[in-house]
């Protein structure tokens, strides 16, 4: 697993880096069929300079796992809130993809079973 950080308009402190790393590492359990060395995360953090209040921080998290790429964006009043929102969105997308793959596998297995019964 490899994590690339990009801090465009903020200083990337060790605290922010460790917080983002811990949140991103939680996502690896959803990527069970991919080898650990084939997983790459890209985390981009930035602050909107023109906006003074509200959700001024943005976090982009992209996962390259095997041949698939999944991306999520989060906004928040703090960097941590933006990272949490992006992680939650990415979790939702990864779970949805995993569910689609399992449903297709089960449907294919049911069709094969039906064909095997016909041959008997």
Backbone as a chain_set.jsonl record, in Angstrom:
{"seq": "XXXXXXXXXXXXXXXXXXXXXXXXXXXXXXXXXXXXXXXXXXXXXXXXXXXXXXXXXXXXXXXXXXXXXXXXXXXXXXXXXXXXXXXXXXXXXXXXXXXXXXXXXXXXXXXXXXXXXXXX", "coords": {"N": [[0.85, -1.17, 0.0], [0.525, 2.185, -0.83], [0.707, 5.598, -0.074], [0.091, 8.74, -1.322], [0.56, 12.123, -0.636], [-0.784, 15.367, -1.142], [-0.567, 18.663, -0.505], [-2.048, 21.431, -1.248], [-2.741, 24.2, -0.661], [-2.306, 24.415, 2.022], [-0.373, 23.829, 5.032], [1.155, 20.759, 5.471], [1.055, 19.135, 8.234], [2.606, 16.867, 10.608], [0.604, 15.81, 12.265], [-1.777, 16.067, 10.787], [-1.099, 14.475, 8.618], [-0.79, 11.929, 9.87], [-3.394, 11.565, 10.827], [-4.897, 11.482, 8.447], [-3.691, 9.244, 7.272], [-4.421, 7.202, 9.081], [-7.198, 7.165, 8.689], [-7.393, 6.488, 5.979], [-6.209, 3.98, 5.932], [-8.178, 2.453, 7.083], [-9.837, 1.876, 5.002], [-8.728, -0.19, 3.577], [-9.666, -2.68, 4.315], [-11.946, -3.045, 2.86], [-11.02, -3.687, 0.431], [-10.404, -6.468, -0.24], [-9.784, -8.385, -2.192], [-7.569, -7.518, -3.522], [-4.076, -7.333, -3.865], [-1.832, -6.18, -1.325], [0.357, -4.626, -2.174], [-0.55, -3.597, -4.54], [-2.26, -1.529, -4.073], [-2.969, 1.869, -4.11], [-3.171, 5.042, -2.711], [-4.255, 8.377, -3.14], [-4.127, 11.431, -1.642], [-5.371, 14.587, -1.528], [-5.199, 17.728, -0.155], [-6.663, 20.863, 0.505], [-7.182, 24.412, 0.994], [-9.708, 26.769, 0.571], [-8.912, 29.836, -0.509], [-10.337, 32.188, -0.984], [-12.642, 32.034, 0.474], [-13.875, 32.713, 3.677], [-15.438, 31.775, 5.834], [-17.399, 28.912, 6.876], [-17.505, 25.864, 4.996], [-14.464, 25.549, 4.294], [-12.321, 23.896, 3.762], [-11.061, 21.249, 1.698], [-10.968, 17.876, 0.763], [-9.613, 15.466, -1.288], [-9.788, 12.141, -2.12], [-8.381, 9.439, -3.696], [-8.502, 6.129, -4.839], [-6.524, 3.647, -6.157], [-6.909, 0.523, -7.011], [-5.845, -2.448, -7.998], [-7.101, -2.733, -11.156], [-9.003, -0.839, -10.936], [-10.398, 2.397, -10.256], [-11.336, 4.645, -7.778], [-12.93, 7.537, -6.586], [-13.384, 10.244, -4.288], [-14.748, 13.203, -2.812], [-14.514, 15.528, -0.164], [-15.864, 18.107, 1.903], [-15.337, 20.542, 4.472], [-15.418, 22.318, 7.649], [-13.109, 22.064, 9.041], [-9.9, 20.533, 8.485], [-9.882, 17.881, 9.287], [-12.621, 17.267, 9.347], [-13.233, 17.436, 6.629], [-11.657, 15.353, 5.623], [-12.869, 13.185, 6.929], [-15.452, 13.258, 5.769], [-14.85, 12.738, 3.072], [-13.752, 10.178, 3.336], [-15.974, 8.736, 4.273], [-17.69, 8.926, 2.055], [-16.146, 7.603, 0.146], [-16.038, 5.063, 1.312], [-18.731, 4.345, 1.09], [-18.969, 4.195, -1.703], [-17.111, 2.151, -2.32], [-18.228, -0.04, -0.969], [-20.636, -0.273, -2.347], [-19.733, -0.981, -4.895], [-18.561, -3.43, -4.27], [-20.811, -4.863, -3.494], [-22.197, -4.95, -5.928], [-20.468, -6.537, -7.463], [-20.597, -8.975, -6.034], [-23.324, -9.586, -6.332], [-23.503, -9.981, -9.099], [-21.85, -12.216, -9.335], [-23.278, -14.122, -7.835], [-25.639, -14.239, -9.322], [-24.687, -15.254, -11.737], [-23.81, -17.769, -10.862], [-26.265, -18.885, -10.124], [-27.494, -19.105, -12.618], [-25.848, -20.958, -13.886], [-26.303, -23.157, -12.248], [-28.992, -23.596, -12.795], [-28.84, -24.307, -15.493], [-27.4, -26.68, -15.253], [-29.245, -28.306, -13.94], [-31.093, -28.616, -15.949], [-29.789, -30.3, -17.708], [-29.809, -32.718, -16.497]], "CA": [[0.0, 0.0, 0.0], [1.293, 3.413, -0.946], [-0.14, 6.781, 0.101], [0.686, 9.994, -1.779], [-0.104, 13.304, -0.097], [-0.607, 16.636, -1.817], [-1.151, 19.768, 0.239], [-1.94, 22.501, -2.232], [-2.76, 25.549, -0.085], [-2.144, 24.345, 3.478], [0.838, 23.153, 5.484], [0.879, 19.374, 5.835], [1.723, 18.846, 9.501], [2.622, 15.429, 10.915], [-0.675, 15.426, 12.854], [-2.736, 15.911, 9.69], [-0.655, 13.313, 7.856], [-1.108, 10.698, 10.604], [-4.848, 11.446, 10.87], [-5.338, 11.031, 7.123], [-3.191, 7.885, 7.086], [-5.25, 6.273, 9.855], [-8.513, 7.066, 8.049], [-7.245, 5.808, 4.694], [-5.892, 2.572, 6.189], [-9.43, 1.77, 7.391], [-10.484, 1.497, 3.743], [-8.093, -1.361, 2.97], [-10.443, -3.888, 4.6], [-12.95, -3.188, 1.812], [-10.304, -4.097, -0.778], [-9.845, -7.751, 0.152], [-9.335, -9.192, -3.331], [-6.437, -6.849, -4.156], [-2.844, -7.455, -3.095], [-1.463, -4.971, -0.573], [1.297, -3.799, -2.929], [-1.244, -3.03, -5.696], [-3.186, -0.489, -3.622], [-2.355, 3.194, -4.02], [-4.074, 6.12, -2.32], [-3.829, 9.754, -3.363], [-4.879, 12.331, -0.769], [-5.087, 15.991, -1.825], [-5.841, 18.616, 0.81], [-6.502, 22.27, 0.158], [-8.029, 25.395, 1.65], [-10.202, 27.78, -0.349], [-8.369, 31.108, -0.023], [-11.286, 33.284, -1.127], [-13.737, 31.84, 1.41], [-13.404, 32.921, 5.047], [-16.214, 30.999, 6.801], [-18.1, 27.76, 6.311], [-16.7, 24.703, 4.602], [-13.351, 26.117, 3.536], [-11.321, 22.87, 3.466], [-11.469, 20.232, 0.734], [-10.121, 16.685, 0.739], [-9.843, 14.54, -2.4], [-9.138, 10.847, -1.9], [-8.507, 8.549, -4.846], [-7.962, 4.79, -4.598], [-6.198, 2.82, -7.315], [-6.802, -0.847, -6.496], [-5.867, -3.322, -9.157], [-7.379, -1.959, -12.351], [-10.115, 0.055, -10.666], [-10.098, 3.694, -9.65], [-12.491, 5.21, -7.094], [-12.593, 8.891, -6.156], [-14.39, 10.91, -3.465], [-14.397, 14.552, -2.376], [-15.182, 15.952, 1.058], [-15.704, 19.503, 2.305], [-15.593, 20.711, 5.887], [-14.905, 23.519, 8.312], [-11.737, 21.74, 9.438], [-9.281, 19.535, 7.611], [-10.322, 16.569, 9.749], [-14.005, 17.067, 8.899], [-13.192, 17.196, 5.188], [-11.111, 14.002, 5.445], [-13.906, 12.244, 7.353], [-16.524, 13.232, 4.767], [-14.336, 12.046, 1.888], [-13.609, 8.759, 3.683], [-17.312, 8.151, 4.324], [-18.18, 8.811, 0.677], [-15.364, 6.545, -0.499], [-16.515, 3.809, 1.891], [-20.017, 4.049, 0.474], [-18.746, 3.794, -3.09], [-16.435, 0.851, -2.357], [-19.196, -1.062, -0.565], [-21.595, -0.429, -3.434], [-19.056, -1.755, -5.933], [-18.396, -4.794, -3.784], [-22.131, -5.482, -3.565], [-22.506, -5.219, -7.33], [-19.677, -7.685, -7.897], [-21.141, -10.184, -5.414], [-24.62, -9.873, -6.942], [-23.245, -10.547, -10.433], [-21.311, -13.552, -9.134], [-24.369, -14.999, -7.401], [-26.55, -14.413, -10.448], [-24.039, -16.177, -12.671], [-23.846, -19.106, -10.258], [-27.64, -19.388, -10.201], [-27.753, -19.487, -14.008], [-25.122, -22.21, -14.145], [-27.017, -24.211, -11.534], [-30.223, -23.856, -13.545], [-28.463, -25.045, -16.701], [-26.988, -28.041, -14.85], [-30.469, -29.053, -13.653], [-31.732, -28.919, -17.226], [-29.067, -31.391, -18.351], [-30.056, -34.002, -15.8]], "C": [[0.894, 1.232, 0.0], [0.323, 4.591, -0.852], [0.643, 8.008, -0.35], [-0.131, 11.149, -1.22], [0.237, 14.518, -0.941], [-1.308, 17.68, -0.976], [-0.974, 21.017, -0.613], [-1.848, 23.885, -1.594], [-2.693, 25.535, 1.432], [-0.808, 23.678, 3.786], [0.456, 21.759, 5.951], [1.697, 19.039, 7.086], [1.73, 17.341, 9.737], [1.304, 14.938, 11.523], [-1.727, 15.175, 11.768], [-2.383, 14.681, 8.87], [-1.015, 12.006, 8.565], [-2.62, 10.482, 10.693], [-5.366, 10.907, 9.54], [-4.89, 9.596, 6.855], [-4.053, 6.875, 7.836], [-6.623, 6.094, 9.223], [-8.444, 6.283, 6.74], [-6.965, 4.322, 4.904], [-7.135, 1.777, 6.559], [-10.111, 1.239, 6.126], [-9.906, 0.233, 3.137], [-8.876, -2.643, 3.246], [-11.555, -4.101, 3.573], [-12.339, -3.657, 0.499], [-9.625, -5.438, -0.538], [-9.265, -8.551, -1.001], [-8.115, -8.615, -4.033], [-5.215, -7.016, -3.254], [-2.474, -6.115, -2.474], [-0.546, -4.053, -1.384], [0.649, -3.153, -4.152], [-2.245, -1.942, -5.328], [-2.419, 0.822, -3.493], [-3.438, 4.22, -3.705], [-3.437, 7.454, -2.662], [-4.735, 10.655, -2.528], [-4.429, 13.75, -1.08], [-5.894, 16.852, -0.871], [-5.608, 20.054, 0.394], [-7.483, 23.125, 0.938], [-8.418, 26.432, 0.612], [-9.799, 29.155, 0.186], [-9.39, 32.234, -0.067], [-12.433, 33.197, -0.125], [-13.211, 31.936, 2.834], [-14.15, 32.081, 6.071], [-16.897, 29.84, 6.09], [-17.146, 26.635, 5.989], [-15.567, 25.155, 3.689], [-12.297, 25.077, 3.145], [-11.92, 21.813, 2.545], [-10.458, 19.092, 0.786], [-10.55, 15.798, -0.421], [-9.077, 13.264, -2.092], [-9.438, 9.969, -3.107], [-7.823, 7.229, -4.511], [-7.744, 4.108, -5.94], [-5.955, 1.415, -6.768], [-6.934, -1.799, -7.662], [-6.047, -2.483, -10.409], [-8.481, -0.937, -12.149], [-9.657, 1.335, -9.986], [-11.395, 4.238, -9.048], [-12.066, 6.529, -6.472], [-13.73, 9.463, -5.321], [-13.838, 12.257, -3.002], [-15.182, 14.866, -1.113], [-14.881, 17.402, 1.359], [-16.014, 19.61, 3.79], [-15.009, 21.995, 6.43], [-13.493, 23.327, 8.829], [-11.193, 20.703, 8.46], [-9.763, 18.141, 7.991], [-11.74, 16.261, 9.294], [-14.058, 16.771, 7.409], [-12.675, 15.787, 4.897], [-12.16, 12.961, 5.819], [-15.017, 12.127, 6.317], [-16.076, 12.495, 3.502], [-14.196, 10.548, 2.148], [-14.968, 8.072, 3.716], [-17.887, 7.947, 2.922], [-17.439, 7.694, -0.058], [-15.771, 5.168, 0.021], [-17.827, 3.39, 1.254], [-19.837, 3.546, -0.958], [-18.077, 2.426, -3.198], [-17.39, -0.267, -1.963], [-20.21, -1.321, -1.667], [-20.973, -1.26, -4.566], [-18.871, -3.204, -5.536], [-19.726, -5.545, -3.847], [-22.532, -5.82, -4.984], [-21.741, -6.441, -7.837], [-20.223, -8.989, -7.321], [-22.478, -10.569, -6.032], [-24.439, -10.495, -8.32], [-22.71, -11.968, -10.314], [-22.407, -14.535, -8.743], [-25.347, -15.264, -8.538], [-25.972, -15.375, -11.477], [-24.047, -17.601, -12.148], [-25.228, -19.721, -10.328], [-27.979, -19.829, -11.619], [-27.061, -20.794, -14.358], [-25.833, -23.378, -13.476], [-28.3, -24.592, -12.271], [-29.926, -24.65, -14.815], [-28.083, -26.491, -16.363], [-28.211, -28.89, -14.533], [-31.172, -29.461, -14.946], [-31.089, -30.128, -17.877], [-29.366, -32.74, -17.708], [-31.278, -34.706, -16.269]], "O": [[1.883, 1.307, 0.73], [-0.742, 4.585, -1.47], [1.723, 8.288, 0.168], [-1.359, 11.159, -1.316], [1.368, 14.688, -1.395], [-2.516, 17.593, -0.755], [0.115, 21.585, -0.686], [-0.966, 24.666, -1.949], [-2.994, 26.545, 2.069], [-0.195, 23.049, 2.924], [-0.47, 21.602, 6.746], [2.878, 18.704, 6.999], [0.943, 16.616, 9.13], [0.924, 13.785, 11.323], [-2.47, 14.196, 11.825], [-3.269, 13.925, 8.47], [-1.497, 11.072, 7.924], [-3.084, 9.343, 10.641], [-6.179, 9.983, 9.513], [-5.64, 8.816, 6.267], [-4.381, 5.816, 7.3], [-7.159, 4.986, 9.219], [-9.345, 5.502, 6.434], [-7.437, 3.492, 4.128], [-7.164, 0.56, 6.376], [-10.869, 0.271, 6.181], [-10.531, -0.365, 2.261], [-8.762, -3.603, 2.484], [-12.055, -5.217, 3.429], [-13.062, -3.988, -0.441], [-8.401, -5.535, -0.623], [-8.332, -9.327, -0.795], [-7.668, -9.165, -5.04], [-5.304, -6.86, -2.036], [-2.766, -5.055, -3.027], [-0.659, -2.831, -1.29], [1.236, -2.249, -4.747], [-3.0, -1.482, -6.184], [-1.367, 0.884, -2.858], [-4.485, 4.258, -4.352], [-2.231, 7.641, -2.496], [-5.955, 10.644, -2.687], [-3.256, 14.085, -0.92], [-7.115, 16.727, -0.786], [-4.508, 20.426, -0.016], [-8.477, 22.633, 1.471], [-7.572, 26.92, -0.137], [-10.297, 29.585, 1.227], [-9.313, 33.157, 0.744], [-13.127, 34.188, 0.103], [-12.206, 31.307, 3.166], [-13.566, 31.701, 7.086], [-16.963, 29.797, 4.861], [-16.108, 26.475, 6.632], [-15.698, 25.143, 2.465], [-11.462, 25.349, 2.282], [-13.115, 21.52, 2.601], [-9.249, 19.318, 0.846], [-11.718, 15.423, -0.523], [-7.874, 13.294, -1.836], [-10.593, 9.782, -3.488], [-6.716, 7.206, -3.973], [-8.66, 4.005, -6.755], [-4.929, 1.15, -6.143], [-8.009, -1.938, -8.245], [-5.226, -1.611, -10.692], [-8.856, -0.238, -13.09], [-8.673, 1.356, -9.247], [-12.425, 4.287, -9.719], [-10.981, 6.635, -5.901], [-14.901, 9.206, -5.602], [-12.632, 12.428, -2.824], [-16.358, 14.521, -0.996], [-13.776, 17.879, 1.103], [-16.846, 18.868, 4.312], [-14.219, 22.671, 5.772], [-12.761, 24.295, 9.034], [-11.944, 20.081, 7.709], [-10.022, 17.312, 7.119], [-12.037, 15.134, 8.899], [-14.852, 15.938, 6.974], [-13.2, 15.104, 4.017], [-12.327, 11.966, 5.114], [-15.474, 11.024, 6.018], [-16.841, 11.717, 2.931], [-14.493, 9.738, 1.27], [-15.102, 6.945, 3.24], [-18.497, 6.915, 2.64], [-18.05, 6.928, -0.803], [-15.839, 4.211, -0.75], [-18.017, 2.221, 0.917], [-20.484, 2.583, -1.369], [-18.431, 1.628, -4.067], [-17.362, -1.339, -2.568], [-20.601, -2.466, -1.895], [-21.628, -2.141, -5.123], [-19.007, -4.105, -6.365], [-19.764, -6.721, -4.211], [-23.142, -6.861, -5.226], [-22.294, -7.277, -8.551], [-20.307, -9.994, -8.027], [-22.743, -11.754, -6.236], [-25.149, -11.438, -8.67], [-23.076, -12.835, -11.107], [-22.458, -15.651, -9.259], [-25.829, -16.385, -8.698], [-26.69, -16.213, -12.023], [-24.268, -18.541, -12.911], [-25.371, -20.922, -10.559], [-28.678, -20.825, -11.804], [-27.63, -21.639, -15.05], [-25.954, -24.456, -14.057], [-28.649, -25.769, -12.359], [-30.675, -25.56, -15.171], [-28.411, -27.413, -17.109], [-28.216, -30.085, -14.83], [-31.776, -30.531, -15.019], [-31.776, -30.909, -18.535], [-29.185, -33.785, -18.334], [-31.598, -35.786, -15.771]]}, "num_chains": 1, "name": "protein.A"}
